[in-house]
Amino acid sequence: MKKPLFFLLFSVIFSACSTNDDNDFNNPNLIDLNFRLQLNLDFPEYNDLQFPGNSFTTYNEGIKGVVVYNINNSQYTAFELSDPNHPPNNCSAMTVEGIIATCNCEDANSYNIITGELMEGEGEYSMKPYRIERRSNTIEVYN
């Protein structure tokens, strides 16, 4: 009696596990690019990232650019600057002001660069996140 009960319990637990990760980013508008961006905080252009509440934006990496935000010197975020609710085009590159990234398209979607969430506008996707690590005085952003 114990073996069938054990196998029943095991199968219920095993079937409850899913290979579908809710954090997967399956946005048909944005492709996955492989890149590595290293920001040496000793360089003046990245100096603002040494202080919480500051961000750095580059339009030379990612699809339309990358924004990096310092939350508290041990936590950082990095997101793609192509509006996730538009295929990349002339107006889909977002500009950053404070903690808000805004699309230049007609609908002017706005996103929070700390969470990546859509703040204003229409769409089902949040900003595409990138991996980020801080080692000593270097921040590395990659996909």
C-alpha positions as CSV (number, residue, x, y, z in Angstrom):
1,M,0.0,0.0,0.0
2,K,2.9,2.4,0.7
3,K,4.5,2.0,-2.7
4,P,1.4,2.9,-4.7
5,L,0.8,5.9,-2.4
6,F,4.4,7.0,-2.8
7,F,4.3,6.7,-6.6
8,L,1.0,8.6,-6.7
9,L,2.4,11.4,-4.5
10,F,5.6,11.5,-6.5
11,S,3.7,11.7,-9.8
12,V,1.5,14.5,-8.5
13,I,4.6,16.5,-7.4
14,F,6.4,15.8,-10.6
15,S,3.5,16.7,-12.8
16,A,3.1,20.0,-10.9
17,C,6.6,21.0,-12.1
18,S,6.5,22.8,-15.4
19,T,9.2,23.4,-18.0
20,N,7.4,26.7,-18.8
21,D,9.1,29.5,-17.0
22,D,6.8,32.5,-16.5
23,N,9.9,34.7,-16.6
24,D,10.7,33.7,-20.1
25,F,10.6,36.6,-22.5
26,N,8.8,35.4,-25.6
27,N,8.2,38.7,-27.4
28,P,7.8,38.3,-31.1
29,N,8.8,41.9,-31.7
30,L,12.3,41.7,-30.3
31,I,15.1,39.3,-31.3
32,D,17.7,37.9,-28.9
33,L,21.1,39.5,-29.5
34,N,24.3,38.2,-28.0
35,F,26.4,41.0,-26.7
36,R,28.5,42.0,-23.7
37,L,28.8,45.5,-22.4
38,Q,31.4,46.3,-19.8
39,L,31.2,49.5,-17.8
40,N,34.2,50.4,-15.8
41,L,33.0,52.7,-13.1
42,D,36.5,54.4,-12.9
43,F,35.8,56.0,-16.2
44,P,34.0,59.4,-16.1
45,E,31.3,58.5,-18.5
46,Y,30.0,55.8,-16.2
47,N,30.6,57.7,-12.9
48,D,26.9,58.3,-12.3
49,L,26.4,54.5,-11.9
50,Q,28.4,54.7,-8.6
51,F,25.4,56.3,-6.9
52,P,21.9,54.9,-6.3
53,G,19.1,56.4,-8.4
54,N,21.3,57.1,-11.4
55,S,21.2,55.5,-14.8
56,F,23.4,55.1,-17.9
57,T,22.0,54.9,-21.4
58,T,23.8,53.8,-24.6
59,Y,22.4,53.5,-28.1
60,N,25.4,51.4,-29.3
61,E,24.4,48.0,-27.8
62,G,21.3,45.9,-27.9
63,I,18.6,46.4,-30.6
64,K,18.0,50.1,-30.1
65,G,20.0,50.7,-27.0
66,V,20.4,49.7,-23.4
67,V,19.6,51.5,-20.1
68,V,21.4,50.5,-16.8
69,Y,19.9,51.7,-13.5
70,N,21.6,51.6,-10.0
71,I,19.0,50.7,-7.4
72,N,21.2,50.5,-4.3
73,N,24.8,49.8,-5.3
74,S,24.3,46.1,-5.0
75,Q,21.2,45.8,-7.3
76,Y,21.1,47.0,-10.8
77,T,18.7,46.7,-13.7
78,A,19.4,46.6,-17.4
79,F,16.7,46.8,-20.2
80,E,16.5,47.0,-23.9
81,L,15.5,50.5,-25.2
82,S,13.4,49.2,-28.2
83,D,9.7,49.4,-27.3
84,P,8.7,45.8,-26.7
85,N,5.2,46.5,-28.1
86,H,6.4,47.5,-31.5
87,P,8.6,45.8,-34.1
88,P,11.9,47.8,-34.3
89,N,11.4,50.8,-36.6
90,N,12.4,54.5,-36.8
91,C,10.2,55.5,-33.8
92,S,10.6,52.5,-31.5
93,A,13.8,53.6,-29.8
94,M,13.0,54.9,-26.4
95,T,14.4,57.9,-24.6
96,V,15.0,58.0,-20.9
97,E,14.1,60.8,-18.5
98,G,14.5,60.0,-14.8
99,I,13.1,56.5,-14.3
100,I,10.8,56.6,-17.3
101,A,11.6,55.3,-20.8
102,T,9.3,56.6,-23.5
103,C,8.7,55.4,-27.0
104,N,8.7,58.0,-29.8
105,C,5.9,56.4,-31.7
106,E,2.4,57.8,-32.0
107,D,1.1,55.8,-28.9
108,A,4.0,57.1,-26.8
109,N,4.3,54.0,-24.5
110,S,6.1,54.7,-21.2
111,Y,8.0,52.2,-19.1
112,N,9.6,52.1,-15.7
113,I,13.3,51.4,-16.0
114,I,13.5,49.9,-12.6
115,T,10.9,47.2,-13.1
116,G,10.4,47.3,-16.9
117,E,6.6,47.6,-16.5
118,L,4.4,49.5,-18.9
119,M,3.3,52.7,-17.2
120,E,1.3,54.4,-19.9
121,G,0.1,53.4,-23.3
122,E,-1.0,50.1,-24.7
123,G,0.7,46.7,-25.1
124,E,1.1,43.3,-23.5
125,Y,4.9,43.2,-23.1
126,S,7.2,44.7,-20.5
127,M,10.7,45.9,-21.4
128,K,13.2,43.2,-22.4
129,P,15.5,42.6,-19.4
130,Y,19.3,41.9,-19.8
131,R,21.5,40.1,-17.3
132,I,23.7,42.3,-15.2
133,E,26.6,41.6,-12.8
134,R,28.8,43.9,-10.8
135,R,32.4,42.7,-10.1
136,S,34.5,45.2,-8.2
137,N,34.3,48.4,-10.1
138,T,33.0,46.9,-13.3
139,I,29.4,46.4,-14.3
140,E,28.8,43.8,-17.1
141,V,25.5,43.7,-19.0
142,Y,24.9,40.8,-21.4
143,N,22.3,38.6,-23.0
